[in-house]
Every structure is written in structure tokens, then in C-alpha cells.
């Protein structure tokens, strides 16, 4: 049987910070896929994203995806700090974004989207 302290602590716990981290991870994954598609499809973007010659545009793709992930996490954490959000909805959206990111890094799909 839970005592009074435990039940009051449960009421004080909010899931906003955790939800922000989960959704930001999904956003970062989707950004990785979008940047991968853009770098593969457009030579100008490929050249722009070549931050380090030995790795080519992958260096810029991953760097920008990390920047997007951190920015999303920062904004969402500020917005949802101390709040209780719909965790099931956040999880579903994050999973869909993860799937988009994964799909857009799959070479056969990239070729299909570009008509190659």
C-alpha cells in the first residue's frame, strides 16, 4: 500500500522533459534523412555539406542533423518543462519521424525518389 508521500510525489511528476527528449530524437532522425536526400539529390547542397573532405557530405549531414536535434530538444524542453503532455501521441509522432529518417537514408528509396 502506498503511503501519502508516495501518492503526492506521483502527482508532482511531470513527463514534459522526457517527452521533449523523445520527440527531439525523432525530429533529429527525420532531419538526418532529409539532409541525406538533399545532399544526394543536389550537387550544390552536396558541396555545401562537405565540411571535412575525407568523409564528404556525410560530415555536414550529420552535423546539421545534430544541430536540429539539439535545437528541437532545447525548444521543446523549455516549452514542456513542468508540464504533463500526451506521451502516447508524442511517442507515435517520434516513431513516425524515426521511420521517415530511416527510410530517407535507405539507398534504394533515395534512388526511387530521385528517379534514378
URLIN-V932242 format. One record per residue. RES is the residue in one letter. PSI is psi in whole degrees, -180 to 180 (NA if undefined). NEAR is the number of other C-alpha atoms within 10 Angstrom. Layout:
# URLIN-V932242
((RES;PSI;NEAR) (RES;PSI;NEAR))
This chain:
# URLIN-V932242
((X;132;4) (X;141;6) (X;176;7) (X;-35;8) (X;-41;8) (X;-41;11) (X;-35;10) (X;-32;10) (X;-39;9) (X;-36;9) (X;-29;8) (X;-19;12) (X;131;11) (X;150;15) (X;7;16) (X;-44;21) (X;-43;20) (X;-41;18) (X;-38;26) (X;-42;24) (X;-42;19) (X;-47;18) (X;-38;25) (X;-37;25) (X;-42;22) (X;-42;26) (X;-43;28) (X;-39;26) (X;-44;28) (X;-39;26) (X;-41;25) (X;-44;27) (X;-43;26) (X;-45;20) (X;-36;25) (X;-46;26) (X;-46;23) (X;-42;18) (X;-33;21) (X;-31;18) (X;-30;15) (X;122;10) (X;-36;11) (X;-42;11) (X;-38;17) (X;-44;21) (X;-42;13) (X;-37;13) (X;1;22) (X;81;17) (X;-25;16) (X;113;11) (X;-43;9) (X;-27;9) (X;-12;10) (X;-150;15) (X;-15;22) (X;-32;20) (X;-41;15) (X;-38;22) (X;-50;25) (X;-38;19) (X;-47;15) (X;-36;17) (X;-39;21) (X;-40;18) (X;-44;13) (X;-45;20) (X;-49;22) (X;-39;17) (X;-44;15) (X;-42;20) (X;-44;23) (X;-49;15) (X;-48;13) (X;-39;19) (X;-40;19) (X;-43;13) (X;-40;13) (X;4;17) (X;127;17) (X;12;14) (X;161;15) (X;117;15) (X;165;17) (X;94;11) (X;-34;16) (X;-43;10) (X;-44;12) (X;-43;17) (X;-41;15) (X;-46;13) (X;-43;16) (X;-40;23) (X;-41;18) (X;-43;16) (X;-38;22) (X;-44;22) (X;-40;15) (X;-46;19) (X;-43;23) (X;-46;15) (X;-40;16) (X;-4;24) (X;5;19) (X;112;13) (X;-44;13) (X;-36;12) (X;-39;14) (X;-44;19) (X;-41;14) (X;-45;9) (X;-29;12) (X;-3;11) (X;28;7) (X;NA;8))
